[in-house]
Structures are given as structure tokens and as C-alpha cells.
Amino acid sequence: MIKGVTKGVKSTEFWVSLVGMLGGIVCTLFAEAQWAQVAGAILSAVCGKSYADSRKTVKAALALGAAKVDAARIAGEATEAVGKPKE
């Protein structure tokens, strides 16, 4: 399991993305012009995708950090089990 502290819903990034998605949905639903409807749909999709990608990046960084810690711990345990080499 990935361990780490992230803000999630409390982050500014989440709220800005949510406002962008909702703005795109409102624009799509209530716009008179066809170009505005298309732009609203694109805005909504881009905001959602960018937030998902940023969360993926954060989770990958946390996973990589956890893997490095685990690898160092395992290497340390292996060294202790074998014993220190004679000099």
C-alpha cells in the first residue's frame, strides 16, 4: 500500500479542477452557440484529465519513495543476516 501524506480533496488543485469541470458542464448545457458547447465539453474533459494525471504523478512518486525505502531496509537486513565481511 502506498504510504504518504497528500491533501486530496483539501488541495487547491482539486478545487480549481472541479470549478473548471463544472464551468465546462454549465457552458455545455446552457450555451446557445455550438462552439461554446464544444468548448465547454473540451474544458470539462481537460480539467478532469489534468487532475487525474497530476494525482497519478503524485501516487507514482510516493510509490517510488516507498520502494526505495523498502529496498534499503531489505538490503540492511540482508547485510545483518550475512554478517559484516572481514577486512
PDB file of N, CA, C and O in Angstrom:
ATOM      1  N   MET A   1       0.841  -1.184   0.000  1.00  0.00           N
ATOM      2  CA  MET A   1       0.000   0.000   0.000  1.00  0.00           C
ATOM      3  C   MET A   1       0.886   1.247   0.000  1.00  0.00           C
ATOM      4  O   MET A   1       1.941   1.272   0.634  1.00  0.00           O
ATOM      5  N   ILE A   2       0.458   2.241  -0.694  1.00  0.00           N
ATOM      6  CA  ILE A   2       1.214   3.478  -0.783  1.00  0.00           C
ATOM      7  C   ILE A   2       1.003   4.286   0.490  1.00  0.00           C
ATOM      8  O   ILE A   2      -0.130   4.528   0.908  1.00  0.00           O
ATOM      9  N   LYS A   3       2.094   4.693   1.090  1.00  0.00           N
ATOM     10  CA  LYS A   3       2.005   5.497   2.300  1.00  0.00           C
ATOM     11  C   LYS A   3       2.544   6.879   2.005  1.00  0.00           C
ATOM     12  O   LYS A   3       3.531   7.025   1.284  1.00  0.00           O
ATOM     13  N   GLY A   4       1.918   7.868   2.545  1.00  0.00           N
ATOM     14  CA  GLY A   4       2.364   9.236   2.352  1.00  0.00           C
ATOM     15  C   GLY A   4       1.212  10.176   2.665  1.00  0.00           C
ATOM     16  O   GLY A   4       0.051   9.773   2.722  1.00  0.00           O
ATOM     17  N   VAL A   5       1.553  11.400   2.861  1.00  0.00           N
ATOM     18  CA  VAL A   5       0.540  12.383   3.198  1.00  0.00           C
ATOM     19  C   VAL A   5       0.263  13.248   1.969  1.00  0.00           C
ATOM     20  O   VAL A   5       1.157  13.920   1.456  1.00  0.00           O
ATOM     21  N   THR A   6      -0.971  13.221   1.511  1.00  0.00           N
ATOM     22  CA  THR A   6      -1.398  14.095   0.424  1.00  0.00           C
ATOM     23  C   THR A   6      -2.671  14.802   0.876  1.00  0.00           C
ATOM     24  O   THR A   6      -3.414  14.281   1.709  1.00  0.00           O
ATOM     25  N   LYS A   7      -2.916  15.963   0.338  1.00  0.00           N
ATOM     26  CA  LYS A   7      -4.069  16.750   0.763  1.00  0.00           C
ATOM     27  C   LYS A   7      -5.371  16.263   0.149  1.00  0.00           C
ATOM     28  O   LYS A   7      -6.424  16.401   0.771  1.00  0.00           O
ATOM     29  N   GLY A   8      -5.330  15.691  -1.065  1.00  0.00           N
ATOM     30  CA  GLY A   8      -6.531  15.164  -1.704  1.00  0.00           C
ATOM     31  C   GLY A   8      -7.584  16.231  -1.927  1.00  0.00           C
ATOM     32  O   GLY A   8      -7.346  17.198  -2.650  1.00  0.00           O
ATOM     33  N   VAL A   9      -8.742  16.067  -1.315  1.00  0.00           N
ATOM     34  CA  VAL A   9      -9.869  16.978  -1.506  1.00  0.00           C
ATOM     35  C   VAL A   9      -9.590  18.358  -0.924  1.00  0.00           C
ATOM     36  O   VAL A   9     -10.206  19.341  -1.338  1.00  0.00           O
ATOM     37  N   LYS A  10      -8.690  18.440   0.008  1.00  0.00           N
ATOM     38  CA  LYS A  10      -8.376  19.732   0.636  1.00  0.00           C
ATOM     39  C   LYS A  10      -7.423  20.584  -0.199  1.00  0.00           C
ATOM     40  O   LYS A  10      -7.137  21.725   0.163  1.00  0.00           O
ATOM     41  N   SER A  11      -6.928  20.040  -1.314  1.00  0.00           N
ATOM     42  CA  SER A  11      -5.935  20.777  -2.105  1.00  0.00           C
ATOM     43  C   SER A  11      -6.590  21.808  -3.019  1.00  0.00           C
ATOM     44  O   SER A  11      -7.724  21.639  -3.467  1.00  0.00           O
ATOM     45  N   THR A  12      -5.858  22.861  -3.277  1.00  0.00           N
ATOM     46  CA  THR A  12      -6.312  23.895  -4.214  1.00  0.00           C
ATOM     47  C   THR A  12      -6.448  23.311  -5.607  1.00  0.00           C
ATOM     48  O   THR A  12      -7.353  23.678  -6.357  1.00  0.00           O
ATOM     49  N   GLU A  13      -5.558  22.413  -5.946  1.00  0.00           N
ATOM     50  CA  GLU A  13      -5.581  21.760  -7.262  1.00  0.00           C
ATOM     51  C   GLU A  13      -6.920  21.056  -7.511  1.00  0.00           C
ATOM     52  O   GLU A  13      -7.476  21.137  -8.606  1.00  0.00           O
ATOM     53  N   PHE A  14      -7.423  20.377  -6.504  1.00  0.00           N
ATOM     54  CA  PHE A  14      -8.705  19.688  -6.631  1.00  0.00           C
ATOM     55  C   PHE A  14      -9.829  20.683  -6.893  1.00  0.00           C
ATOM     56  O   PHE A  14     -10.648  20.478  -7.790  1.00  0.00           O
ATOM     57  N   TRP A  15      -9.868  21.749  -6.118  1.00  0.00           N
ATOM     58  CA  TRP A  15     -10.978  22.703  -6.232  1.00  0.00           C
ATOM     59  C   TRP A  15     -10.933  23.482  -7.543  1.00  0.00           C
ATOM     60  O   TRP A  15     -11.976  23.760  -8.137  1.00  0.00           O
ATOM     61  N   VAL A  16      -9.736  23.834  -7.995  1.00  0.00           N
ATOM     62  CA  VAL A  16      -9.625  24.528  -9.278  1.00  0.00           C
ATOM     63  C   VAL A  16     -10.074  23.610 -10.415  1.00  0.00           C
ATOM     64  O   VAL A  16     -10.768  24.049 -11.332  1.00  0.00           O
ATOM     65  N   SER A  17      -9.681  22.340 -10.355  1.00  0.00           N
ATOM     66  CA  SER A  17     -10.110  21.382 -11.374  1.00  0.00           C
ATOM     67  C   SER A  17     -11.617  21.178 -11.335  1.00  0.00           C
ATOM     68  O   SER A  17     -12.260  21.086 -12.380  1.00  0.00           O
ATOM     69  N   LEU A  18     -12.180  21.108 -10.139  1.00  0.00           N
ATOM     70  CA  LEU A  18     -13.623  20.929 -10.000  1.00  0.00           C
ATOM     71  C   LEU A  18     -14.385  22.125 -10.558  1.00  0.00           C
ATOM     72  O   LEU A  18     -15.389  21.953 -11.248  1.00  0.00           O
ATOM     73  N   VAL A  19     -13.918  23.326 -10.265  1.00  0.00           N
ATOM     74  CA  VAL A  19     -14.562  24.531 -10.795  1.00  0.00           C
ATOM     75  C   VAL A  19     -14.473  24.551 -12.319  1.00  0.00           C
ATOM     76  O   VAL A  19     -15.436  24.926 -12.988  1.00  0.00           O
ATOM     77  N   GLY A  20     -13.334  24.154 -12.871  1.00  0.00           N
ATOM     78  CA  GLY A  20     -13.181  24.089 -14.317  1.00  0.00           C
ATOM     79  C   GLY A  20     -14.120  23.073 -14.950  1.00  0.00           C
ATOM     80  O   GLY A  20     -14.720  23.339 -15.991  1.00  0.00           O
ATOM     81  N   MET A  21     -14.245  21.910 -14.323  1.00  0.00           N
ATOM     82  CA  MET A  21     -15.151  20.884 -14.852  1.00  0.00           C
ATOM     83  C   MET A  21     -16.598  21.336 -14.784  1.00  0.00           C
ATOM     84  O   MET A  21     -17.354  21.173 -15.741  1.00  0.00           O
ATOM     85  N   LEU A  22     -16.980  21.906 -13.647  1.00  0.00           N
ATOM     86  CA  LEU A  22     -18.363  22.377 -13.509  1.00  0.00           C
ATOM     87  C   LEU A  22     -18.646  23.540 -14.456  1.00  0.00           C
ATOM     88  O   LEU A  22     -19.738  23.626 -15.018  1.00  0.00           O
ATOM     89  N   GLY A  23     -17.684  24.427 -14.636  1.00  0.00           N
ATOM     90  CA  GLY A  23     -17.842  25.517 -15.589  1.00  0.00           C
ATOM     91  C   GLY A  23     -18.030  24.994 -17.007  1.00  0.00           C
ATOM     92  O   GLY A  23     -18.857  25.505 -17.762  1.00  0.00           O
ATOM     93  N   GLY A  24     -17.261  23.975 -17.361  1.00  0.00           N
ATOM     94  CA  GLY A  24     -17.410  23.365 -18.672  1.00  0.00           C
ATOM     95  C   GLY A  24     -18.759  22.708 -18.860  1.00  0.00           C
ATOM     96  O   GLY A  24     -19.347  22.790 -19.938  1.00  0.00           O
ATOM     97  N   ILE A  25     -19.255  22.057 -17.819  1.00  0.00           N
ATOM     98  CA  ILE A  25     -20.572  21.416 -17.890  1.00  0.00           C
ATOM     99  C   ILE A  25     -21.667  22.464 -18.029  1.00  0.00           C
ATOM    100  O   ILE A  25     -22.572  22.316 -18.851  1.00  0.00           O
ATOM    101  N   VAL A  26     -21.587  23.521 -17.231  1.00  0.00           N
ATOM    102  CA  VAL A  26     -22.588  24.594 -17.316  1.00  0.00           C
ATOM    103  C   VAL A  26     -22.556  25.249 -18.689  1.00  0.00           C
ATOM    104  O   VAL A  26     -23.600  25.541 -19.272  1.00  0.00           O
ATOM    105  N   CYS A  27     -21.355  25.476 -19.198  1.00  0.00           N
ATOM    106  CA  CYS A  27     -21.210  26.080 -20.529  1.00  0.00           C
ATOM    107  C   CYS A  27     -21.812  25.169 -21.598  1.00  0.00           C
ATOM    108  O   CYS A  27     -22.472  25.642 -22.523  1.00  0.00           O
ATOM    109  N   THR A  28     -21.588  23.890 -21.469  1.00  0.00           N
ATOM    110  CA  THR A  28     -22.132  22.936 -22.437  1.00  0.00           C
ATOM    111  C   THR A  28     -23.654  22.888 -22.386  1.00  0.00           C
ATOM    112  O   THR A  28     -24.307  22.820 -23.427  1.00  0.00           O
ATOM    113  N   LEU A  29     -24.215  22.923 -21.202  1.00  0.00           N
ATOM    114  CA  LEU A  29     -25.666  22.780 -21.060  1.00  0.00           C
ATOM    115  C   LEU A  29     -26.449  24.037 -21.431  1.00  0.00           C
ATOM    116  O   LEU A  29     -27.529  23.943 -22.013  1.00  0.00           O
ATOM    117  N   PHE A  30     -25.914  25.207 -21.098  1.00  0.00           N
ATOM    118  CA  PHE A  30     -26.703  26.425 -21.246  1.00  0.00           C
ATOM    119  C   PHE A  30     -26.233  27.367 -22.355  1.00  0.00           C
ATOM    120  O   PHE A  30     -26.813  28.439 -22.526  1.00  0.00           O
ATOM    121  N   ALA A  31     -25.214  27.000 -23.100  1.00  0.00           N
ATOM    122  CA  ALA A  31     -24.713  27.882 -24.154  1.00  0.00           C
ATOM    123  C   ALA A  31     -25.622  27.795 -25.384  1.00  0.00           C
ATOM    124  O   ALA A  31     -26.137  26.729 -25.721  1.00  0.00           O
ATOM    125  N   GLU A  32     -25.799  28.912 -26.027  1.00  0.00           N
ATOM    126  CA  GLU A  32     -26.598  28.964 -27.249  1.00  0.00           C
ATOM    127  C   GLU A  32     -25.762  28.569 -28.471  1.00  0.00           C
ATOM    128  O   GLU A  32     -26.230  27.843 -29.348  1.00  0.00           O
ATOM    129  N   ALA A  33     -24.544  29.048 -28.511  1.00  0.00           N
ATOM    130  CA  ALA A  33     -23.691  28.800 -29.670  1.00  0.00           C
ATOM    131  C   ALA A  33     -23.101  27.392 -29.616  1.00  0.00           C
ATOM    132  O   ALA A  33     -22.769  26.884 -28.546  1.00  0.00           O
ATOM    133  N   GLN A  34     -22.981  26.789 -30.762  1.00  0.00           N
ATOM    134  CA  GLN A  34     -22.460  25.432 -30.838  1.00  0.00           C
ATOM    135  C   GLN A  34     -20.980  25.384 -30.437  1.00  0.00           C
ATOM    136  O   GLN A  34     -20.540  24.430 -29.797  1.00  0.00           O
ATOM    137  N   TRP A  35     -20.216  26.412 -30.814  1.00  0.00           N
ATOM    138  CA  TRP A  35     -18.804  26.430 -30.464  1.00  0.00           C
ATOM    139  C   TRP A  35     -18.616  26.490 -28.953  1.00  0.00           C
ATOM    140  O   TRP A  35     -17.663  25.921 -28.421  1.00  0.00           O
ATOM    141  N   ALA A  36     -19.525  27.182 -28.255  1.00  0.00           N
ATOM    142  CA  ALA A  36     -19.439  27.276 -26.794  1.00  0.00           C
ATOM    143  C   ALA A  36     -19.747  25.922 -26.150  1.00  0.00           C
ATOM    144  O   ALA A  36     -19.148  25.562 -25.136  1.00  0.00           O
ATOM    145  N   GLN A  37     -20.672  25.185 -26.737  1.00  0.00           N
ATOM    146  CA  GLN A  37     -20.981  23.854 -26.220  1.00  0.00           C
ATOM    147  C   GLN A  37     -19.784  22.920 -26.381  1.00  0.00           C
ATOM    148  O   GLN A  37     -19.459  22.151 -25.476  1.00  0.00           O
ATOM    149  N   VAL A  38     -19.140  22.994 -27.531  1.00  0.00           N
ATOM    150  CA  VAL A  38     -17.958  22.163 -27.775  1.00  0.00           C
ATOM    151  C   VAL A  38     -16.813  22.588 -26.844  1.00  0.00           C
ATOM    152  O   VAL A  38     -16.126  21.742 -26.270  1.00  0.00           O
ATOM    153  N   ALA A  39     -16.619  23.888 -26.704  1.00  0.00           N
ATOM    154  CA  ALA A  39     -15.558  24.389 -25.824  1.00  0.00           C
ATOM    155  C   ALA A  39     -15.812  23.978 -24.377  1.00  0.00           C
ATOM    156  O   ALA A  39     -14.873  23.642 -23.655  1.00  0.00           O
ATOM    157  N   GLY A  40     -17.058  24.000 -23.955  1.00  0.00           N
ATOM    158  CA  GLY A  40     -17.396  23.587 -22.589  1.00  0.00           C
ATOM    159  C   GLY A  40     -17.087  22.117 -22.350  1.00  0.00           C
ATOM    160  O   GLY A  40     -16.559  21.743 -21.303  1.00  0.00           O
ATOM    161  N   ALA A  41     -17.422  21.290 -23.332  1.00  0.00           N
ATOM    162  CA  ALA A  41     -17.128  19.856 -23.201  1.00  0.00           C
ATOM    163  C   ALA A  41     -15.623  19.613 -23.159  1.00  0.00           C
ATOM    164  O   ALA A  41     -15.145  18.790 -22.379  1.00  0.00           O
ATOM    165  N   ILE A  42     -14.883  20.326 -23.994  1.00  0.00           N
ATOM    166  CA  ILE A  42     -13.424  20.182 -24.009  1.00  0.00           C
ATOM    167  C   ILE A  42     -12.833  20.664 -22.686  1.00  0.00           C
ATOM    168  O   ILE A  42     -11.956  20.008 -22.123  1.00  0.00           O
ATOM    169  N   LEU A  43     -13.304  21.799 -22.189  1.00  0.00           N
ATOM    170  CA  LEU A  43     -12.820  22.327 -20.913  1.00  0.00           C
ATOM    171  C   LEU A  43     -13.046  21.331 -19.787  1.00  0.00           C
ATOM    172  O   LEU A  43     -12.151  21.082 -18.979  1.00  0.00           O
ATOM    173  N   SER A  44     -14.225  20.772 -19.737  1.00  0.00           N
ATOM    174  CA  SER A  44     -14.545  19.809 -18.692  1.00  0.00           C
ATOM    175  C   SER A  44     -13.645  18.579 -18.777  1.00  0.00           C
ATOM    176  O   SER A  44     -13.136  18.105 -17.761  1.00  0.00           O
ATOM    177  N   ALA A  45     -13.453  18.068 -19.983  1.00  0.00           N
ATOM    178  CA  ALA A  45     -12.617  16.878 -20.159  1.00  0.00           C
ATOM    179  C   ALA A  45     -11.156  17.160 -19.816  1.00  0.00           C
ATOM    180  O   ALA A  45     -10.502  16.338 -19.174  1.00  0.00           O
ATOM    181  N   VAL A  46     -10.643  18.305 -20.236  1.00  0.00           N
ATOM    182  CA  VAL A  46      -9.239  18.638 -19.983  1.00  0.00           C
ATOM    183  C   VAL A  46      -8.990  18.837 -18.486  1.00  0.00           C
ATOM    184  O   VAL A  46      -7.965  18.397 -17.965  1.00  0.00           O
ATOM    185  N   CYS A  47      -9.908  19.487 -17.803  1.00  0.00           N
ATOM    186  CA  CYS A  47      -9.732  19.695 -16.352  1.00  0.00           C
ATOM    187  C   CYS A  47      -9.730  18.366 -15.606  1.00  0.00           C
ATOM    188  O   CYS A  47      -8.898  18.144 -14.725  1.00  0.00           O
ATOM    189  N   GLY A  48     -10.652  17.491 -15.955  1.00  0.00           N
ATOM    190  CA  GLY A  48     -10.700  16.180 -15.303  1.00  0.00           C
ATOM    191  C   GLY A  48      -9.459  15.355 -15.578  1.00  0.00           C
ATOM    192  O   GLY A  48      -8.908  14.730 -14.673  1.00  0.00           O
ATOM    193  N   LYS A  49      -9.020  15.353 -16.819  1.00  0.00           N
ATOM    194  CA  LYS A  49      -7.837  14.579 -17.205  1.00  0.00           C
ATOM    195  C   LYS A  49      -6.577  15.139 -16.552  1.00  0.00           C
ATOM    196  O   LYS A  49      -5.729  14.371 -16.097  1.00  0.00           O
ATOM    197  N   SER A  50      -6.441  16.446 -16.497  1.00  0.00           N
ATOM    198  CA  SER A  50      -5.238  17.023 -15.895  1.00  0.00           C
ATOM    199  C   SER A  50      -5.175  16.723 -14.401  1.00  0.00           C
ATOM    200  O   SER A  50      -4.094  16.474 -13.868  1.00  0.00           O
ATOM    201  N   TYR A  51      -6.313  16.743 -13.723  1.00  0.00           N
ATOM    202  CA  TYR A  51      -6.315  16.412 -12.296  1.00  0.00           C
ATOM    203  C   TYR A  51      -5.956  14.940 -12.089  1.00  0.00           C
ATOM    204  O   TYR A  51      -5.173  14.600 -11.202  1.00  0.00           O
ATOM    205  N   ALA A  52      -6.537  14.078 -12.914  1.00  0.00           N
ATOM    206  CA  ALA A  52      -6.227  12.648 -12.795  1.00  0.00           C
ATOM    207  C   ALA A  52      -4.746  12.378 -13.060  1.00  0.00           C
ATOM    208  O   ALA A  52      -4.127  11.572 -12.365  1.00  0.00           O
ATOM    209  N   ASP A  53      -4.187  13.042 -14.051  1.00  0.00           N
ATOM    210  CA  ASP A  53      -2.763  12.859 -14.348  1.00  0.00           C
ATOM    211  C   ASP A  53      -1.875  13.366 -13.212  1.00  0.00           C
ATOM    212  O   ASP A  53      -0.868  12.737 -12.884  1.00  0.00           O
ATOM    213  N   SER A  54      -2.235  14.478 -12.620  1.00  0.00           N
ATOM    214  CA  SER A  54      -1.420  15.008 -11.529  1.00  0.00           C
ATOM    215  C   SER A  54      -1.477  14.095 -10.309  1.00  0.00           C
ATOM    216  O   SER A  54      -0.473  13.918  -9.618  1.00  0.00           O
ATOM    217  N   ARG A  55      -2.631  13.523 -10.046  1.00  0.00           N
ATOM    218  CA  ARG A  55      -2.746  12.583  -8.922  1.00  0.00           C
ATOM    219  C   ARG A  55      -1.942  11.312  -9.199  1.00  0.00           C
ATOM    220  O   ARG A  55      -1.330  10.742  -8.296  1.00  0.00           O
ATOM    221  N   LYS A  56      -1.955  10.879 -10.458  1.00  0.00           N
ATOM    222  CA  LYS A  56      -1.173   9.700 -10.838  1.00  0.00           C
ATOM    223  C   LYS A  56       0.308   9.957 -10.612  1.00  0.00           C
ATOM    224  O   LYS A  56       1.029   9.079 -10.139  1.00  0.00           O
ATOM    225  N   THR A  57       0.763  11.154 -10.947  1.00  0.00           N
ATOM    226  CA  THR A  57       2.166  11.512 -10.764  1.00  0.00           C
ATOM    227  C   THR A  57       2.542  11.509  -9.285  1.00  0.00           C
ATOM    228  O   THR A  57       3.608  11.021  -8.912  1.00  0.00           O
ATOM    229  N   VAL A  58       1.666  12.053  -8.450  1.00  0.00           N
ATOM    230  CA  VAL A  58       1.927  12.089  -7.006  1.00  0.00           C
ATOM    231  C   VAL A  58       1.969  10.679  -6.442  1.00  0.00           C
ATOM    232  O   VAL A  58       2.863  10.348  -5.663  1.00  0.00           O
ATOM    233  N   LYS A  59       1.019   9.855  -6.824  1.00  0.00           N
ATOM    234  CA  LYS A  59       0.983   8.483  -6.316  1.00  0.00           C
ATOM    235  C   LYS A  59       2.199   7.692  -6.787  1.00  0.00           C
ATOM    236  O   LYS A  59       2.737   6.883  -6.030  1.00  0.00           O
ATOM    237  N   ALA A  60       2.642   7.912  -8.027  1.00  0.00           N
ATOM    238  CA  ALA A  60       3.826   7.219  -8.530  1.00  0.00           C
ATOM    239  C   ALA A  60       5.067   7.646  -7.748  1.00  0.00           C
ATOM    240  O   ALA A  60       5.919   6.816  -7.430  1.00  0.00           O
ATOM    241  N   ALA A  61       5.168   8.926  -7.442  1.00  0.00           N
ATOM    242  CA  ALA A  61       6.317   9.416  -6.664  1.00  0.00           C
ATOM    243  C   ALA A  61       6.312   8.825  -5.261  1.00  0.00           C
ATOM    244  O   ALA A  61       7.364   8.459  -4.736  1.00  0.00           O
ATOM    245  N   LEU A  62       5.142   8.731  -4.655  1.00  0.00           N
ATOM    246  CA  LEU A  62       5.050   8.120  -3.323  1.00  0.00           C
ATOM    247  C   LEU A  62       5.417   6.643  -3.379  1.00  0.00           C
ATOM    248  O   LEU A  62       6.109   6.134  -2.498  1.00  0.00           O
ATOM    249  N   ALA A  63       4.949   5.957  -4.423  1.00  0.00           N
ATOM    250  CA  ALA A  63       5.261   4.537  -4.563  1.00  0.00           C
ATOM    251  C   ALA A  63       6.755   4.327  -4.771  1.00  0.00           C
ATOM    252  O   ALA A  63       7.336   3.404  -4.202  1.00  0.00           O
ATOM    253  N   LEU A  64       7.380   5.177  -5.583  1.00  0.00           N
ATOM    254  CA  LEU A  64       8.815   5.072  -5.823  1.00  0.00           C
ATOM    255  C   LEU A  64       9.586   5.313  -4.528  1.00  0.00           C
ATOM    256  O   LEU A  64      10.543   4.599  -4.227  1.00  0.00           O
ATOM    257  N   GLY A  65       9.173   6.306  -3.776  1.00  0.00           N
ATOM    258  CA  GLY A  65       9.825   6.584  -2.495  1.00  0.00           C
ATOM    259  C   GLY A  65       9.684   5.420  -1.532  1.00  0.00           C
ATOM    260  O   GLY A  65      10.637   5.068  -0.837  1.00  0.00           O
ATOM    261  N   ALA A  66       8.493   4.816  -1.484  1.00  0.00           N
ATOM    262  CA  ALA A  66       8.270   3.668  -0.610  1.00  0.00           C
ATOM    263  C   ALA A  66       9.101   2.477  -1.063  1.00  0.00           C
ATOM    264  O   ALA A  66       9.623   1.730  -0.235  1.00  0.00           O
ATOM    265  N   ALA A  67       9.228   2.295  -2.382  1.00  0.00           N
ATOM    266  CA  ALA A  67      10.034   1.188  -2.902  1.00  0.00           C
ATOM    267  C   ALA A  67      11.498   1.366  -2.548  1.00  0.00           C
ATOM    268  O   ALA A  67      12.176   0.393  -2.218  1.00  0.00           O
ATOM    269  N   LYS A  68      11.995   2.591  -2.612  1.00  0.00           N
ATOM    270  CA  LYS A  68      13.395   2.850  -2.256  1.00  0.00           C
ATOM    271  C   LYS A  68      13.638   2.570  -0.776  1.00  0.00           C
ATOM    272  O   LYS A  68      14.671   2.015  -0.403  1.00  0.00           O
ATOM    273  N   VAL A  69      12.684   2.957   0.060  1.00  0.00           N
ATOM    274  CA  VAL A  69      12.812   2.699   1.497  1.00  0.00           C
ATOM    275  C   VAL A  69      12.796   1.199   1.766  1.00  0.00           C
ATOM    276  O   VAL A  69      13.598   0.699   2.555  1.00  0.00           O
ATOM    277  N   ASP A  70      11.887   0.482   1.113  1.00  0.00           N
ATOM    278  CA  ASP A  70      11.812  -0.965   1.296  1.00  0.00           C
ATOM    279  C   ASP A  70      13.095  -1.648   0.815  1.00  0.00           C
ATOM    280  O   ASP A  70      13.594  -2.563   1.470  1.00  0.00           O
ATOM    281  N   ALA A  71      13.627  -1.204  -0.326  1.00  0.00           N
ATOM    282  CA  ALA A  71      14.854  -1.793  -0.856  1.00  0.00           C
ATOM    283  C   ALA A  71      16.018  -1.564   0.104  1.00  0.00           C
ATOM    284  O   ALA A  71      16.825  -2.467   0.325  1.00  0.00           O
ATOM    285  N   ALA A  72      16.109  -0.383   0.666  1.00  0.00           N
ATOM    286  CA  ALA A  72      17.182  -0.084   1.617  1.00  0.00           C
ATOM    287  C   ALA A  72      17.023  -0.928   2.883  1.00  0.00           C
ATOM    288  O   ALA A  72      18.007  -1.411   3.443  1.00  0.00           O
ATOM    289  N   ARG A  73      15.786  -1.098   3.324  1.00  0.00           N
ATOM    290  CA  ARG A  73      15.532  -1.917   4.522  1.00  0.00           C
ATOM    291  C   ARG A  73      15.912  -3.368   4.266  1.00  0.00           C
ATOM    292  O   ARG A  73      16.540  -4.003   5.113  1.00  0.00           O
ATOM    293  N   ILE A  74      15.538  -3.894   3.111  1.00  0.00           N
ATOM    294  CA  ILE A  74      15.849  -5.281   2.772  1.00  0.00           C
ATOM    295  C   ILE A  74      17.356  -5.478   2.641  1.00  0.00           C
ATOM    296  O   ILE A  74      17.901  -6.481   3.102  1.00  0.00           O
ATOM    297  N   ALA A  75      18.021  -4.518   2.013  1.00  0.00           N
ATOM    298  CA  ALA A  75      19.483  -4.610   1.880  1.00  0.00           C
ATOM    299  C   ALA A  75      20.153  -4.590   3.250  1.00  0.00           C
ATOM    300  O   ALA A  75      21.115  -5.322   3.481  1.00  0.00           O
ATOM    301  N   GLY A  76      19.656  -3.765   4.148  1.00  0.00           N
ATOM    302  CA  GLY A  76      20.206  -3.713   5.502  1.00  0.00           C
ATOM    303  C   GLY A  76      19.992  -5.010   6.251  1.00  0.00           C
ATOM    304  O   GLY A  76      20.885  -5.475   6.960  1.00  0.00           O
ATOM    305  N   GLU A  77      18.801  -5.607   6.101  1.00  0.00           N
ATOM    306  CA  GLU A  77      18.522  -6.884   6.757  1.00  0.00           C
ATOM    307  C   GLU A  77      19.396  -7.992   6.195  1.00  0.00           C
ATOM    308  O   GLU A  77      19.848  -8.863   6.938  1.00  0.00           O
ATOM    309  N   ALA A  78      19.636  -7.968   4.894  1.00  0.00           N
ATOM    310  CA  ALA A  78      20.478  -8.982   4.277  1.00  0.00           C
ATOM    311  C   ALA A  78      21.913  -8.864   4.765  1.00  0.00           C
ATOM    312  O   ALA A  78      22.572  -9.873   5.016  1.00  0.00           O
ATOM    313  N   THR A  79      22.395  -7.644   4.900  1.00  0.00           N
ATOM    314  CA  THR A  79      23.753  -7.422   5.390  1.00  0.00           C
ATOM    315  C   THR A  79      23.890  -7.915   6.824  1.00  0.00           C
ATOM    316  O   THR A  79      24.903  -8.520   7.176  1.00  0.00           O
ATOM    317  N   GLU A  80      22.887  -7.663   7.651  1.00  0.00           N
ATOM    318  CA  GLU A  80      22.931  -8.121   9.039  1.00  0.00           C
ATOM    319  C   GLU A  80      22.875  -9.632   9.120  1.00  0.00           C
ATOM    320  O   GLU A  80      23.541 -10.226   9.968  1.00  0.00           O
ATOM    321  N   ALA A  81      22.086 -10.279   8.245  1.00  0.00           N
ATOM    322  CA  ALA A  81      21.949 -11.733   8.276  1.00  0.00           C
ATOM    323  C   ALA A  81      23.249 -12.431   7.874  1.00  0.00           C
ATOM    324  O   ALA A  81      23.621 -13.453   8.451  1.00  0.00           O
ATOM    325  N   VAL A  82      23.925 -11.870   6.886  1.00  0.00           N
ATOM    326  CA  VAL A  82      25.175 -12.465   6.398  1.00  0.00           C
ATOM    327  C   VAL A  82      26.337 -12.116   7.316  1.00  0.00           C
ATOM    328  O   VAL A  82      27.267 -12.903   7.492  1.00  0.00           O
ATOM    329  N   GLY A  83      26.273 -10.971   7.873  1.00  0.00           N
ATOM    330  CA  GLY A  83      27.364 -10.515   8.726  1.00  0.00           C
ATOM    331  C   GLY A  83      28.282  -9.599   7.949  1.00  0.00           C
ATOM    332  O   GLY A  83      28.279  -9.579   6.718  1.00  0.00           O
ATOM    333  N   LYS A  84      29.048  -8.859   8.675  1.00  0.00           N
ATOM    334  CA  LYS A  84      29.959  -7.933   8.024  1.00  0.00           C
ATOM    335  C   LYS A  84      31.134  -8.708   7.439  1.00  0.00           C
ATOM    336  O   LYS A  84      31.664  -9.626   8.064  1.00  0.00           O
ATOM    337  N   PRO A  85      31.531  -8.320   6.225  1.00  0.00           N
ATOM    338  CA  PRO A  85      32.690  -9.019   5.639  1.00  0.00           C
ATOM    339  C   PRO A  85      33.970  -8.674   6.398  1.00  0.00           C
ATOM    340  O   PRO A  85      34.126  -7.572   6.924  1.00  0.00           O
ATOM    341  N   LYS A  86      34.895  -9.662   6.440  1.00  0.00           N
ATOM    342  CA  LYS A  86      36.163  -9.433   7.110  1.00  0.00           C
ATOM    343  C   LYS A  86      37.047  -8.573   6.242  1.00  0.00           C
ATOM    344  O   LYS A  86      37.089  -8.728   5.021  1.00  0.00           O
ATOM    345  N   GLU A  87      37.739  -7.682   6.872  1.00  0.00           N
ATOM    346  CA  GLU A  87      38.610  -6.768   6.131  1.00  0.00           C
ATOM    347  C   GLU A  87      40.015  -7.271   6.122  1.00  0.00           C
ATOM    348  O   GLU A  87      40.895  -6.633   5.544  1.00  0.00           O
TER     349      GLU A  87
END
